[in-house]
């Protein structure tokens, strides 16, 4: 695991229920922490293997191991603040120091 490949700054956000002035509970997002990651678009074959049929772009994201769940999302700073929904989080298979995240932009954000 080389430090140089993690060259994209992301902010990890978690949902937070709030109450608005008329009693509704819209979801707002709060920043949890920032991290550096390697972000690559997934090929059509990888998307099909992940069984994702949608119109959003899919990404494979490698980052140092840390607590992350599919209820959270990422803000990709280099892409103008693009929002990425986390679809899956798994160990990289290269030891405990890295996780692989499958994320999607443009859908349900």
C-alpha positions in Angstrom: 0.0 0.0 0.0 1.7 3.2 -1.2 0.7 6.6 0.2 1.0 8.2 -3.3 -2.0 6.4 -4.8 -4.4 8.1 -2.3 -4.5 11.4 -4.1 -8.2 12.4 -4.0 -9.6 14.3 -1.0 -13.0 13.2 0.1 -15.3 14.2 3.0 -17.2 11.4 4.7 -20.8 12.5 5.6 -23.4 10.8 7.7 -27.2 11.5 7.7 -28.7 13.5 10.5 -32.4 13.8 11.1 -33.5 17.3 11.9 -36.9 18.9 12.5 -38.0 21.8 10.3 -40.3 24.7 11.1 -43.4 22.8 10.2 -42.5 19.6 12.0 -41.1 17.6 9.0 -37.9 15.7 9.4 -35.7 16.3 6.4 -32.4 14.5 6.2 -29.4 16.8 6.5 -25.8 15.6 6.2 -23.0 16.3 8.6 -19.3 16.0 8.0 -17.7 13.1 9.9 -14.1 13.4 8.7 -11.9 13.9 5.6 -9.7 11.2 4.1 -7.6 10.7 1.0 -8.6 8.0 -1.5 -7.9 6.5 -4.9 -11.0 6.9 -7.1 -11.4 5.1 -10.4 -14.5 4.7 -12.6 -15.7 1.2 -12.8 -15.9 -0.5 -16.2 -19.2 -1.8 -17.5 -18.2 -5.3 -16.7 -17.4 -4.4 -13.1 -20.8 -2.7 -12.8 -22.6 -5.7 -14.2 -20.7 -8.0 -11.8 -21.8 -5.7 -8.9 -25.4 -6.2 -10.3 -26.1 -2.5 -10.4 -28.4 -1.4 -13.2 -28.8 2.3 -13.1 -27.9 5.5 -14.8 -25.4 6.8 -12.3 -21.7 6.5 -12.7 -20.1 3.8 -10.5 -16.7 4.2 -8.8 -14.2 1.9 -7.1 -12.6 3.7 -4.2 -9.6 2.5 -2.3 -8.8 4.1 1.0 -7.1 3.4 4.3 -9.3 1.2 6.6 -11.7 3.1 8.7 -15.3 2.9 9.9 -17.6 3.4 6.9 -21.2 2.2 6.2 -23.6 2.3 3.3 -25.7 4.9 5.1 -22.9 7.4 4.6 -21.8 9.2 1.5 -18.6 10.8 0.2 -18.1 14.3 -1.1 -15.4 14.2 -3.9 -13.6 17.5 -3.7 -11.6 17.3 -7.0 -14.9 16.6 -8.9 -16.4 19.9 -7.8 -18.0 18.4 -4.7 -19.7 15.5 -6.4 -21.8 13.4 -4.0 -21.1 9.6 -4.1 -23.5 7.2 -2.4 -21.7 4.3 -0.8 -23.1 1.0 -2.1 -20.7 -1.4 -0.6 -17.6 -1.5 1.7 -15.2 -4.4 1.8 -11.7 -5.3 2.8 -9.2 -5.0 -0.1 -7.8 -8.5 0.5 -4.4 -7.0 0.9 -4.3 -7.1 4.7 -6.2 -4.9 7.2 -4.9 -1.6 6.1 -7.1 -0.8 3.1 -10.8 -1.0 2.2 -12.6 -0.9 -1.1 -15.7 1.1 -1.5 -18.2 0.9 -4.3 -20.0 4.2 -4.8 -22.4 5.7 -7.2 -23.0 9.3 -8.3 -26.1 10.8 -9.7 -28.7 8.5 -8.1 -30.8 9.1 -5.0 -28.6 11.8 -3.6 
